Structure formats: C-alpha cells, structure tokens
C-alpha cells in the first residue's frame, strides 16, 4: 500500500515539472503573439484615424464655401488645425504632417509641409472655372506600442517596424 502511494506522488511531481518546462518553452511564443496582436491593432487604429482625418479635412474645405452667402473657404491653417485635432488620440503626434493644396485650373496653391502638386483634373481643363480641386495629404509615422528587438540588416523584425502612413483625400469644390 505504501509503495502505491509513493508511485502516485512521484508521478504527480514529474507531471508538474513537465508542465513547468512546457510553460517556460511556450511563454515566449505566447508573449510574441500577444505583442504582435496589440501592435497590429494599434497600426490599424492609426491607419483608420489618419484616413478619417484626411477625409474630414477635405470635407471641411468642400462644405465651408458650398452655400450662397455662406462662410468663405477655410485657410490651410484652419484645415491643418482640424486634422491635428482629429488625430489627438494617436501617440507620436509630433510626426504628423498635413499639406493642403488647391488646383484652380492649373493655378496651384499649397500650404503645409511637405508641399505636393495635386493631379490635374482633365474635366476641369475642358470647362475651366467650374470647380476647384482640393487635396489634403496627411503623413504620420507609426511606432509600435510594444517595441521588440529588430535585426534590420537581415530584414527580420519581431514586430511591426516603425512605418510611415500616407493618406490623401481629394474633393471638387464648386465655384
């Protein structure tokens, strides 16, 4: 009888040691998986936030001068303020760059950094003066919430590397 109890106790001790070793081997993989899920979720959140900010800036430009005797079209500084307020939930907001351009039949006006030339609309060149093409470009540098080790020379990253997100929205403003 004593021998039977001794065997059971010895068997339980060896199983608990085996469980501890399995946990020690799987914990780094589980941690890596959780860290990547968090970082990928934060990247998707940043992507959607930057996209929505560019759209809301372009919409603000379009709607401000849309009604008769309504307010005048906003300045580039007002659009940049609106976009900056839209991305207030993002970390690393200091990397945000907003550029606002209008193209009125090849007369391009830009404000913000970096400046860019919006594409020429072929419809507006055939019937000039109908509308103004307005563009809002937002650039943001995403940094992972949980940074892990990198081997950039080998092209190996344990999680998402810092990435630049560019989003642009264009609208036609009626004259």
N, C-alpha and C positions, 0 to 999 in steps of 0.2 A: 504494500500500500504506500509506503514511504517512497519507494522507488518511482511509482506512478506520479506522485505529486512533484517530485523533483524533475521528472521529464517535462511535465506541463509547464512548470515555472521556467525551466531552461528554454523551452520552445517560445514562450512569451517574450523573454528577454531578447532572444535572437531576432524575433519579428520586429520589436520596437527599434532595435539597432538598424535593421534593414530599412524601416520606414524613415528613420532619420537620414540615412545615406541617400535614399531616393529623393527626399525633400531637398537636401543640400544640392543634389545634381539638377533638379528641376527648377529651383528657385531663381537662378539667373535667367533662364529662358522665360519664365513667367514674368519676371520684372521687365525684361526687354520687350515682351509682348505688351504689357500694360503701358510702359513708357511710350511705345510707338502708337498705341491707340490714342493716348492723350495728345501726343504731338500732332498726329494726323487730324484729330478732331479740331485742335486749335488752328491748324493750317486751313481747314475747310471753313471755319468761322471767319478767319482773316480774309480769305478769298471772297466769301459772300459779302462781308462788310465793305470791302474795298469796291466791289462791283456795285453794291447798292449806293455807296457814296458818290460814285461817278454818275450813276443814273439820276440821283436826286439833284446833283449839281446841274446836269444838263436840263432836267425838267424845270428847275428853278429859273434857268436862263430863258427857257421857252415860254413859260407861263407868265412871267413878270410883264412882258410887253404885249401880251396877246389880246388885251381888251382895249377898246377905244377909250381915250382919256384915262387909261389905267396908269399904273406906275411905269416908269421907264425901265428899260432892260438893266439888269444888275451889272455892276462892275465886276471885273475879275477878282478883286479883293473880297467882295461880298460872296461870290461863289466859292472861293477858297475857304472862307470862314465857315460857310455852310458845310462843306465837305469835311473840314477838320473837326467840326462838331459832331458829324455823323460817325466818325471813327474813334470817338473818345474811349470806347471800350477796349480798343486794341493796345497791347503792350508795345513798347518801342515806337511810340507815335512820332518821335523826333525824326524818324527816317521817312516820314510821309512827304511826298512832293506832289503838288497839284499844279497843273498847267491848264489854262483856259484860252481857247483860240476861237476866233470867228473868221469866216471866209465870206465876204460880201462881193461876189463876182470878181474873184482874184485879188481883192484887197484884203490881205490877211492881217489881223490884229491879234497878238498873243500877249499873255501876261502869266507870270509864274515861272517856275523853273522845273524841269528843263523845258524850254520852248520847243515847239514842233510845228510842222506845217500840216494842217488838216488836208485831206484829199480834196481835189476839185470835183464838184458835183457836175456831171455832164448835162443834167437837166437845167441847171441854173445858168450855164453858159449860153444855151439856146434862147432862153427867155430871162434875161438879166433883170434883177431888181424884184423878183417875186418873193424871195426869201433869203435868209442868211443862214449858212451852215455853221452851227456852233458845236464845238468839241470840248469835252472835259476829260483830261487824262490824269489818272491817279496812279502813283508809283509808291509801293510800300515794301520794306524789307522785313520779311518774316523771320523771326528767330525762334527756335524750338523752346517750349516751356521747360522741358526736361532735357538739357543738353547732355549727350553722352559722347563717348570717345569717337574720334574720326581718324582715318588714315587717308587723307586727301590725295597723296601721291599714288596710292593704289586704287583710288576711286571707291573706297569702302567706307560707309557711314553706318553707325549703329542705329541712327535715327535720321529723320529728315534734316538735311543741312540747311543753313540759312539760305533763303530763297527770295528773290525779288518778284513781286506780283505787280503786273501792269494791267490796268483796266482802262478802257476808253469808252465814252458814250458820246454819240453824235445825235443832234436833233436839227430840224429845219425850223427856223423862226420866221414866221410870216412878216412881211413888211407892212 
